[in-house]
């Protein structure tokens, strides 16, 4: 009985050690992905800012558009 109990404890300790390693690996991947998303958000904001800073296009907005002749 004592050997069986010790065997179960050893098996559980081994599983916990592997789970701890897996959790740490997953945590590192989450950190990398978080950094990647932050960089992409920053780059996207730069693109949006550049687009907004560009001169307006020659196309009139709907409010500026003259109505068609039949109005």
Secondary structure, DSSP 8 states (H G I E B T S, - for coil): -HHHHHHHHHHHHHHHHHHHHHHHHHHHHHHHHHHHHHHHHHHHHHHHHHHHHS---SS--TTTS---TT-
